[in-house]
């Protein structure tokens, strides 16, 4: 009888150990899955940012322009509000690239993009539309206000004195 009792206890202990091992394994797999899920979410956010941000200037890219155009247009129609779109082009940009090189051209684009961001309201959208072309969406912006913002942008870019440095 005692031999059966000892054998029974050993079997129960072995089953308990196996059960605990499975529980620990499941717990660790759950932790690993949570970690991988968090990492995947971070990578997806980074991919989303990369997909909608111009790598050179750090502002919205052409894809974002298309999304913003649709969204802002629909919002303007729905709310019966004005929507101003400004398209800007850096004058003589090809001359800068040809004379001073593409690194200098990139620096000019970065400075212009920063000037645009600093010149508009928080609710406005600044996009790099093409090579040296930029687009701005100014929602709920009356014509007079749009003219003031455009002039502010022009002055801000003029203060960069790019024309003196490169022309």
N, C-alpha and C positions, 0 to 999 in steps of 0.2 A: 504494500500500500504506500509506503513512504517513497519508494522509487517512482511510482506513478505521480505522486504529489510533487516530487522534485521535477520530474519531466514536465508536468503541467505548468509549474511555475516558470520553468525555463522557456517554454513555448509562449506563455503570456508575456514574459519579459522581452522576448525576441519580437513578438508582434507589436508590443508597445514601442520598442525602439524603432522598428520599421515605420510605424505610424507617425511617430514624432519626426523621424527623418523626412518623411513625405510632407509633413506640415511645414517644416523648416524650409524645405526645397520650394514649396509653393509660395511661402512668404518671400523668399529671396527672389523668385521669379516675378512675383508681383512688384517688388521694389525695382527690379531691373526694367520691367515693363513700364512702370511709372516714369523712371528716369529716361528711357528711350522715347516715351511719349512727350515729355517736356522738351527733350532735345530736338525732336522732330518739329514740335510747335515753333521753337526758336528758329530752326532752319527754314521753316515755311514763311515765317515773318520776314526773315532776311531775304529770302527769295522774292517775296512780294515787294519789298523795298527796292531790291535790285531791278525788278521788272518795271517799276514805275518811276525810278529816279535816274536822272542823267548822271552817268559816272564821273564826268569831268567837272560839272558845275555844282552838282548836289541838289539841283532843283528838279522839278517834275520833267519827265521826258515826253516825247511825242505820243506815246501810248497813254500817258496820263492826260495829255492835252485832249485826246479823243474822248476819254472817259469824262473829263471835266466839262468839255463842250456839251456833251449830251446831258449830263446832270444839271449843269447851270442853265442850259436852255430850257429844259423841262421845268425847273424850279421857277425861272422867270415867267414862263407861260402860266404855270399854276398859280403863282402869287401875284400875277399881273404887275410885275416889277421890271425895272429896266435892267439890262445887262450890257455892259460895255466890254468890248474885246479890243485890245490894243495889240497890234503886230509891229514888232521892232526888228530892224536889221542893222547890224554894225556896218557902218560905211567903210568902204575901202579895205575890208577885212582880207581879201585876197592879197592886197599889196603888203599887209603886215606879215602874212605867212610867207610870201615870196621873198620879202626883204629881210625879215628877222628870224624866220623859221617857225615851225609849228609849235614849239614849246612857248615861244612868245605869244603866238596866237591863242594858245590854250590859256595862258595867263590873262590875256585880255578878256576872253570869254568868262573866266571865273570872276574877274573884277566887275564886269557888266552884270552878271547874274547876281552878285552880291548887292550891287547898287539897286537892281530891280527889287530884290527882296526887302531892302531897307526903305524903299520909297513907297511901298504900298501898304494897305491895311492888312490886318491879320486874316480877314475873311477872303482876301483876294488870292487868286491862283496864278503863280508864275511858272511858266513852262519854257523849256528849250524846244523850239518847234523844228528847227533844222540846224544846219551847220553853224551859222552866225545869226540865226533868226530866233526871236523869242516871241512868246504870246502871253498875254495877261488877260485874265478874266476878272472883271470888276463888277460883282453882283450888286444890285440895288444902288447903282451909281448913276446919278443924273449927269447930263451932258456937261454942265458947268463943273461939277466935281471931277469928272473924267478929264476935262481939259486941265484942271489944276494938278491932278495926279500926273498926267503926261508931262506937263511942264516941270514938275518936281523931279520926275525921272530924268528928263533931259538935262536939268541943272546938275543933278547928282552925277550923272555920267560925264558931263562937261568938267565937273570939279576933279574927276579922276585925271584930267589933263593927258588923256591918252593921245590926243592929237598932237601935243607938244613932244611927247616921248617917242612917237613912231612916225611922225610925218615931217 
